[in-house]
Amino acid sequence: MSRAPILDDVELVGDEELVDEAPPAPANPRSILAPAHRAALRAVVGDGVRFDEPMRRHTTLKIGGPADAFVQPASVAEVTAVVRACAAAQLPITVVGGGSNLLVRDGGVRGVVLGTGRLRSLALAGPQAVQVAAGSSTGKLLAFALAHDLGGLEFLGGVPARSAAA
């Protein structure tokens, strides 16, 4: 028995596909960011910032309203620059990881949401130590430890979270 496809004809604001040349999202009237704040964040992280970004794109439950700015720094230096810029402008910062076990209200998040998704480095920091960047997945860390014959992380094997493919 074949079923007819279910078509989703409901269009949500900000639900368009992400592409490099997507038109800018409509300005969020609740945003606390002034044009100068937006310019400062763009100067620090370039294309690593999205304004009025629906948080549902960054949570495993696929719910959540817009963040005034969603920033994904690619290095520790960029994290430092973002934090300094926000401190100077007195903008609140909310740090999020991979989005699992995260609920964002429909009203979104005021200020800057700092996503750790681009911070994924893993390196040996000694014979029995690993330096792990904030955006590294637990699965990648466990695989790295196994490949280098390191123990002590076995308890993480049962921790539920979204596993990153990259």
C-alpha positions as CSV (number, residue, x, y, z in Angstrom):
1,M,0.0,0.0,0.0
2,S,1.6,3.3,-1.1
3,R,1.0,6.5,0.8
4,A,0.7,9.9,-0.7
5,P,3.6,12.2,0.3
6,I,2.7,14.8,2.9
7,L,3.6,18.2,1.7
8,D,4.6,20.9,4.2
9,D,3.1,24.1,2.9
10,V,3.7,26.0,6.1
11,E,6.4,28.6,5.8
12,L,8.0,29.9,8.9
13,V,9.9,33.2,9.1
14,G,13.6,32.5,8.9
15,D,13.0,28.9,7.7
16,E,14.6,29.3,4.4
17,E,17.5,27.1,3.4
18,L,21.0,28.3,4.3
19,V,23.1,29.1,1.3
20,D,26.1,31.3,0.8
21,E,24.1,34.0,-1.0
22,A,20.9,33.9,1.0
23,P,19.2,37.2,1.5
24,P,19.6,38.6,5.0
25,A,17.0,37.5,7.5
26,P,14.3,40.1,8.4
27,A,15.4,42.3,11.3
28,N,14.2,41.1,14.6
29,P,12.3,43.9,16.3
30,R,13.3,42.5,19.7
31,S,17.0,42.6,18.9
32,I,19.2,44.7,21.2
33,L,22.0,44.9,18.7
34,A,22.7,48.3,17.1
35,P,24.2,48.6,13.6
36,A,27.6,49.3,15.3
37,H,27.4,46.1,17.3
38,R,26.7,44.1,14.1
39,A,29.6,45.7,12.3
40,A,32.0,45.0,15.2
41,L,31.0,41.3,15.3
42,R,31.3,41.0,11.6
43,A,34.8,42.6,11.8
44,V,35.9,40.0,14.4
45,V,34.5,36.8,12.9
46,G,33.6,37.7,9.3
47,D,31.2,35.0,7.9
48,G,31.2,33.3,11.3
49,V,28.3,35.4,12.5
50,R,24.6,35.3,11.5
51,F,22.2,37.9,12.7
52,D,18.6,37.2,13.8
53,E,19.4,33.5,13.4
54,P,16.7,31.0,14.3
55,M,18.0,28.8,17.1
56,R,16.0,25.9,15.9
57,R,18.7,25.4,13.4
58,H,21.2,24.8,16.2
59,T,19.2,22.5,18.6
60,T,18.5,18.8,18.3
61,L,14.9,19.3,19.2
62,K,14.6,21.9,16.3
63,I,12.8,24.5,18.4
64,G,13.7,28.0,19.3
65,G,13.3,31.6,18.3
66,P,16.0,33.9,16.9
67,A,19.3,34.9,18.5
68,D,20.2,38.5,18.0
69,A,23.6,37.2,16.8
70,F,24.8,33.6,16.5
71,V,28.6,33.7,16.4
72,Q,30.8,30.6,15.7
73,P,34.4,31.6,16.2
74,A,37.0,29.4,14.5
75,S,39.9,29.9,17.0
76,V,40.6,30.8,20.6
77,A,41.8,34.2,19.4
78,E,38.4,34.8,17.8
79,V,36.6,33.7,21.0
80,T,38.7,36.2,22.9
81,A,38.0,39.0,20.4
82,V,34.2,38.2,20.6
83,V,34.2,38.3,24.4
84,R,36.1,41.5,24.5
85,A,33.8,43.2,21.9
86,C,30.7,42.1,23.8
87,A,32.2,43.2,27.1
88,A,33.0,46.6,25.7
89,A,29.5,47.0,24.3
90,Q,27.9,45.5,27.4
91,L,26.2,42.8,25.4
92,P,25.2,39.5,27.1
93,I,26.8,36.3,25.8
94,T,25.2,32.9,26.0
95,V,27.5,29.9,25.2
96,V,26.0,26.8,23.5
97,G,27.6,23.5,22.4
98,G,26.1,21.0,19.9
99,G,22.5,21.8,20.8
100,S,21.5,18.6,22.5
101,N,19.4,18.9,25.6
102,L,18.9,22.6,24.8
103,L,15.6,24.3,24.8
104,V,15.3,27.9,23.4
105,R,12.2,29.9,24.0
106,D,10.1,31.1,21.0
107,G,11.1,34.6,21.9
108,G,14.8,33.8,21.1
109,V,17.9,35.0,22.9
110,R,18.9,38.6,23.3
111,G,22.5,39.5,22.8
112,V,25.2,37.2,21.4
113,V,25.0,33.4,21.3
114,L,28.5,31.9,21.0
115,G,28.4,28.5,19.3
116,T,31.4,26.2,19.8
117,G,30.8,24.1,16.7
118,R,33.8,25.3,14.8
119,L,36.2,24.7,17.7
120,R,37.0,21.0,17.2
121,S,40.7,20.5,17.7
122,L,42.1,17.5,19.6
123,A,45.8,17.2,20.5
124,L,48.1,15.3,22.8
125,A,49.2,17.6,25.6
126,G,51.5,15.1,27.2
127,P,51.9,11.4,27.6
128,Q,48.5,11.0,29.3
129,A,46.7,14.2,28.5
130,V,44.5,15.5,25.7
131,Q,43.8,19.1,24.9
132,V,40.2,19.3,23.7
133,A,38.5,22.3,22.1
134,A,35.1,23.2,23.3
135,G,33.3,22.1,20.1
136,S,34.8,18.6,19.9
137,S,32.2,15.8,20.1
138,T,32.4,13.2,22.8
139,G,32.6,10.5,20.1
140,K,35.6,12.1,18.5
141,L,37.3,12.5,21.9
142,L,36.7,8.8,22.7
143,A,38.0,7.7,19.3
144,F,41.1,9.9,19.7
145,A,41.8,8.5,23.2
146,L,41.4,4.9,21.9
147,A,43.7,5.6,19.0
148,H,46.4,6.9,21.4
149,D,45.9,4.1,24.1
150,L,44.6,6.6,26.7
151,G,42.2,5.6,29.4
152,G,40.1,7.3,32.0
153,L,37.4,8.6,29.6
154,E,35.4,5.3,29.4
155,F,32.5,6.8,31.5
156,L,31.8,9.2,28.6
157,G,30.7,6.3,26.4
158,G,27.2,6.4,27.8
159,V,26.6,10.1,28.0
160,P,23.8,11.0,25.6
161,A,24.5,13.9,23.2
162,R,24.4,14.6,19.5
163,S,27.5,13.1,17.8
164,A,29.2,15.4,15.3
165,A,29.9,13.9,11.9
166,A,32.9,16.2,11.3
